[in-house]
Amino acid sequence: MAKCQITGAGPKTGKRISRRGKAKREGGVGKKTTGISFRTFKPNLQKKRIYVPELDRWVTVRLTTRALKTINRDGAYSVLRKAGLVKAPKAKTKN
C-alpha cells in the first residue's frame, strides 16, 4: 500500500468489534461480543502537483491531506526539502 512521501504515514491495522444485547444501564444483562473483524485504516492520500517558486518548477507528490496543510503553513520548498524530495537549487555562475 502507498505511503505519504512527506510524513511517511501508511495504512494501520485495527479491529471492528461486533456486539449484541442491551446495555446494563438500559436494564439489560450487558453487551456481548459476537465477532471481531480485522481491518485497515488507510491514510487520505492525494496526488498533487505543487509549484515550487524557488526552483521555478512543478513537483508531483503523493501526500496526505494533513501534509498538504503543513505545506500551506510552512511553504512548499522547506517541507519538500526536509522530506528529501527536492534538492537545493544550483548557484548560477557568471562566465
N, C-alpha and C positions, 0 to 999 in steps of 0.2 A: 504494500500500500504506500501511497505517496506521503511525503513529509513536507512541512513548510521549510523553504530554503532560508528563511530569516531566523525563526525561533526554533526550528527542529521539531516542532510538535507533530506527532504521528498518532495513529489510532491507539486507543487504550481499551483494555478488556474490562468487563464487568458482568453483573448478573441481573436478570429480571426475575423477581420472586413473585410467584402467583399465590395468592391466599384466598381462602373462603371462610365463611362463617360470619357471625355477628360479634362485634367488639364487646368486651366485658362492660365498658362504661355505658353501652347502649342496652344492657340487660342480657347479653348473650353469654356463651361459655368461652368465648375467645376466638381469635383468628387462628387458623391452622394453615401451615404451608403445604401446598399441594404440588408445587413444581418449581424447579429452578432452571431457567434457560440462560445460557451463556450468550453474551452479545458483545459488540464492539461499539465504542463511542468514537466516531470519526470526526476529525477536525474540519472546520468550514473552509476548505481550500478554494482559492480563486486563482485564475491565471490572469496576470495583469501586465500591461506594457507601461513602464514608468519612464518618464523623461527625466534625465539627469543633466541639468544645465552645466554643471562643472565639466562634464565630459562631452557635452553637446551631442548626445545620442540617446536612443531609446534602449531600455533593458527589459527583457521579458522574464518575469519571475513567477513562481508558484508559491503563494503565501496564504496565510490565514487572514481573516478579517481583523483579528487583533493586531497582527503585524502591519496591516495596512494603516491602522490607526496610529501605530508607532511611527510609520514613515511620514504620515501627515503632521505629527507632532515634532519629530526630531529632524526631518529633512531626508530626502531620498539618498543623497550621496553618503552621508555619515552612516546611515543604517546599513546600506548595501556594502559599504567598505568594511564595517565591523563584521558582517556576515561572510566576507571574503568573496563576494560576487563581482565586485569591480576593483580595478587597480587604480592607483594614483595616476593622474594624467602626466604624460611625459612633458618635460620642460622643453620649450621651443628654443633652439639655438640660432643665433644670427651668424651668417656666413659673410 
